[in-house]
Amino acid sequence: MPATAVKNGHVDAILGWNDFMQDEKAFLEKLAEQEQRLVFSEFSMAMAQHVGIELVQYGRKRKLPYAIDITRNGQCLFHCALEGATPDNARWIERKKKVVNRFGHSSLYMGTHCRIIGQTLEEKYLLPANEFAAHGGAFPIIIKNTGVVGTVTISGLPQVDDHELVVKMLGDLL
């Protein structure tokens, strides 16, 4: 995997996202592949804390203004706001997590899916926009032979950067 670079405070493309954004269907397939690949045999509190600490160190080193949340089975295992994050980031986290918990896909996957079909979550699924956000940054914690048990979420960067960073950290853990 190429090294991550930061330009103007944003995470540079980690997994070649700019190429995929040209073709949203290919991008959606890549997002689905990530969900199939990033599957755990277990996800303990220690693992959540490890991912959270790695995300904190990564953000502090690069002076990135985001908030982090790791939740398993409705229990918050890790939550932190870095310098520059705002109270709105916590609200975005909750809205993104609701999308993952409702659909079992990353929030970026659902946002891309909605763009492809030409409808918002509100239009397609009658979900209020003030409660659900189909914007990148929430990724499902998937346990093999169990399914989605939680989320790892970042809010504060552009949505694709939020998503990429979560995927990178989960991939590193696996």
One Martini backbone bead per residue (centre of mass of N, CA, C, O) as a GRO file, in nm:
protein
  174
    1MET     BB    1   0.097   0.035   0.023
    2PRO     BB    2   0.091   0.348   0.003
    3ALA     BB    3   0.182   0.623   0.124
    4THR     BB    4   0.089   0.878   0.322
    5ALA     BB    5  -0.025   1.204   0.239
    6VAL     BB    6  -0.013   1.558   0.308
    7LYS     BB    7  -0.233   1.818   0.179
    8ASN     BB    8  -0.362   2.082   0.313
    9GLY     BB    9  -0.468   1.875   0.554
   10HIS     BB   10  -0.496   1.626   0.359
   11VAL     BB   11  -0.550   1.322   0.257
   12ASP     BB   12  -0.407   1.139   0.046
   13ALA     BB   13  -0.423   0.903  -0.173
   14ILE     BB   14  -0.414   0.565  -0.082
   15LEU     BB   15  -0.613   0.384  -0.306
   16GLY     BB   16  -0.688   0.545  -0.574
   17TRP     BB   17  -0.956   0.731  -0.571
   18ASN     BB   18  -0.950   0.925  -0.811
   19ASP     BB   19  -1.005   0.705  -1.021
   20PHE     BB   20  -1.287   0.610  -0.903
   21MET     BB   21  -1.445   0.885  -0.922
   22GLN     BB   22  -1.486   0.862  -1.235
   23ASP     BB   23  -1.626   0.574  -1.146
   24GLU     BB   24  -1.878   0.492  -0.939
   25LYS     BB   25  -1.909   0.187  -0.985
   26ALA     BB   26  -1.614   0.116  -0.926
   27PHE     BB   27  -1.614   0.246  -0.650
   28LEU     BB   28  -1.833   0.067  -0.524
   29GLU     BB   29  -1.676  -0.197  -0.562
   30LYS     BB   30  -1.437  -0.113  -0.382
   31LEU     BB   31  -1.603  -0.077  -0.125
   32ALA     BB   32  -1.704  -0.372  -0.116
   33GLU     BB   33  -1.423  -0.502  -0.102
   34GLN     BB   34  -1.345  -0.387   0.171
   35GLU     BB   35  -1.573  -0.526   0.332
   36GLN     BB   36  -1.474  -0.818   0.257
   37ARG     BB   37  -1.172  -0.783   0.368
   38LEU     BB   38  -1.259  -0.629   0.650
   39VAL     BB   39  -1.240  -0.901   0.852
   40PHE     BB   40  -1.308  -1.034   1.164
   41SER     BB   41  -1.281  -1.263   1.436
   42GLU     BB   42  -1.240  -1.006   1.620
   43PHE     BB   43  -1.340  -0.721   1.857
   44SER     BB   44  -1.180  -0.565   2.090
   45MET     BB   45  -1.101  -0.328   2.312
   46ALA     BB   46  -0.801  -0.329   2.244
   47MET     BB   47  -0.839  -0.283   1.942
   48ALA     BB   48  -0.988  -0.016   1.963
   49GLN     BB   49  -0.763   0.136   2.112
   50HIS     BB   50  -0.547   0.100   1.900
   51VAL     BB   51  -0.691   0.247   1.670
   52GLY     BB   52  -0.740   0.512   1.822
   53ILE     BB   53  -0.442   0.579   1.879
   54GLU     BB   54  -0.350   0.582   1.587
   55LEU     BB   55  -0.542   0.814   1.501
   56VAL     BB   56  -0.428   1.021   1.693
   57GLN     BB   57  -0.132   1.017   1.602
   58TYR     BB   58  -0.182   1.084   1.309
   59GLY     BB   59  -0.331   1.358   1.352
   60ARG     BB   60  -0.120   1.506   1.526
   61LYS     BB   61   0.122   1.492   1.332
   62ARG     BB   62  -0.077   1.652   1.100
   63LYS     BB   63  -0.295   1.845   1.215
   64LEU     BB   64  -0.584   1.708   1.235
   65PRO     BB   65  -0.946   1.791   1.243
   66TYR     BB   66  -1.073   1.529   1.434
   67ALA     BB   67  -1.304   1.275   1.503
   68ILE     BB   68  -1.348   0.978   1.712
   69ASP     BB   69  -1.521   0.651   1.671
   70ILE     BB   70  -1.576   0.348   1.871
   71THR     BB   71  -1.826   0.094   1.814
   72ARG     BB   72  -1.980  -0.179   2.008
   73ASN     BB   73  -2.284  -0.277   2.056
   74GLY     BB   74  -2.342   0.039   2.156
   75GLN     BB   75  -2.046   0.071   2.263
   76CYS     BB   76  -1.816   0.290   2.367
   77LEU     BB   77  -1.456   0.246   2.321
   78PHE     BB   78  -1.395   0.521   2.151
   79HIS     BB   79  -1.322   0.880   2.211
   80CYS     BB   80  -1.206   1.165   2.006
   81ALA     BB   81  -1.076   1.502   2.000
   82LEU     BB   82  -0.908   1.703   1.803
   83GLU     BB   83  -0.754   1.961   1.718
   84GLY     BB   84  -1.025   2.147   1.557
   85ALA     BB   85  -1.253   2.018   1.642
   86THR     BB   86  -1.607   1.993   1.656
   87PRO     BB   87  -1.924   1.946   1.764
   88ASP     BB   88  -2.022   1.856   1.479
   89ASN     BB   89  -1.857   1.592   1.458
   90ALA     BB   90  -2.030   1.427   1.656
   91ARG     BB   91  -2.288   1.443   1.486
   92TRP     BB   92  -2.176   1.312   1.230
   93ILE     BB   93  -2.109   1.046   1.355
   94GLU     BB   94  -2.397   0.960   1.428
   95ARG     BB   95  -2.511   0.974   1.135
   96LYS     BB   96  -2.312   0.769   1.007
   97LYS     BB   97  -2.365   0.527   1.195
   98LYS     BB   98  -2.663   0.489   1.116
   99VAL     BB   99  -2.607   0.391   0.833
  100VAL     BB  100  -2.449   0.137   0.901
  101ASN     BB  101  -2.663   0.009   1.093
  102ARG     BB  102  -2.889  -0.004   0.871
  103PHE     BB  103  -2.703  -0.131   0.603
  104GLY     BB  104  -2.398  -0.257   0.642
  105HIS     BB  105  -2.248  -0.004   0.531
  106SER     BB  106  -2.079   0.231   0.439
  107SER     BB  107  -2.132   0.565   0.410
  108LEU     BB  108  -1.996   0.587   0.128
  109TYR     BB  109  -2.147   0.367  -0.012
  110MET     BB  110  -2.432   0.494   0.022
  111GLY     BB  111  -2.369   0.762  -0.119
  112THR     BB  112  -2.291   0.634  -0.390
  113HIS     BB  113  -2.548   0.479  -0.442
  114CYS     BB  114  -2.731   0.730  -0.447
  115ARG     BB  115  -2.593   0.872  -0.684
  116ILE     BB  116  -2.650   0.648  -0.892
  117ILE     BB  117  -2.979   0.661  -0.845
  118GLY     BB  118  -3.063   0.973  -0.782
  119GLN     BB  119  -3.080   0.958  -0.455
  120THR     BB  120  -3.152   1.002  -0.146
  121LEU     BB  121  -3.209   0.873   0.155
  122GLU     BB  122  -3.472   1.023   0.194
  123GLU     BB  123  -3.605   0.939  -0.074
  124LYS     BB  124  -3.559   0.621  -0.071
  125TYR     BB  125  -3.591   0.567   0.278
  126LEU     BB  126  -3.716   0.791   0.465
  127LEU     BB  127  -3.464   0.957   0.584
  128PRO     BB  128  -3.347   1.183   0.791
  129ALA     BB  129  -3.088   1.411   0.751
  130ASN     BB  130  -3.061   1.480   1.070
  131GLU     BB  131  -2.986   1.146   1.123
  132PHE     BB  132  -2.857   1.089   0.828
  133ALA     BB  133  -2.519   1.020   0.679
  134ALA     BB  134  -2.398   0.976   0.339
  135HIS     BB  135  -2.087   1.001   0.449
  136GLY     BB  136  -1.777   0.971   0.485
  137GLY     BB  137  -1.632   0.765   0.789
  138ALA     BB  138  -1.807   0.501   0.816
  139PHE     BB  139  -1.720   0.173   0.936
  140PRO     BB  140  -1.754  -0.153   0.953
  141ILE     BB  141  -1.767  -0.400   1.195
  142ILE     BB  142  -1.662  -0.722   1.093
  143ILE     BB  143  -1.769  -1.052   1.164
  144LYS     BB  144  -1.713  -1.358   1.118
  145ASN     BB  145  -2.024  -1.516   1.104
  146THR     BB  146  -2.197  -1.236   1.192
  147GLY     BB  147  -2.114  -0.929   1.123
  148VAL     BB  148  -2.229  -0.636   1.220
  149VAL     BB  149  -2.102  -0.464   1.541
  150GLY     BB  150  -1.992  -0.182   1.419
  151THR     BB  151  -1.777   0.122   1.441
  152VAL     BB  152  -1.564   0.337   1.244
  153THR     BB  153  -1.517   0.694   1.304
  154ILE     BB  154  -1.485   0.995   1.105
  155SER     BB  155  -1.464   1.362   1.163
  156GLY     BB  156  -1.327   1.658   0.949
  157LEU     BB  157  -1.287   1.564   0.676
  158PRO     BB  158  -1.309   1.476   0.392
  159GLN     BB  159  -1.495   1.204   0.321
  160VAL     BB  160  -1.274   1.032   0.178
  161ASP     BB  161  -1.060   1.073   0.395
  162ASP     BB  162  -1.208   0.948   0.626
  163HIS     BB  163  -1.235   0.668   0.497
  164GLU     BB  164  -0.937   0.603   0.428
  165LEU     BB  165  -0.833   0.610   0.720
  166VAL     BB  166  -0.998   0.379   0.831
  167VAL     BB  167  -0.906   0.163   0.629
  168LYS     BB  168  -0.608   0.175   0.692
  169MET     BB  169  -0.625   0.100   0.997
  170LEU     BB  170  -0.771  -0.171   0.961
  171GLY     BB  171  -0.563  -0.296   0.771
  172ASP     BB  172  -0.327  -0.281   0.970
  173LEU     BB  173  -0.456  -0.465   1.188
  174LEU     BB  174  -0.485  -0.714   0.979
   0.00000   0.00000   0.00000
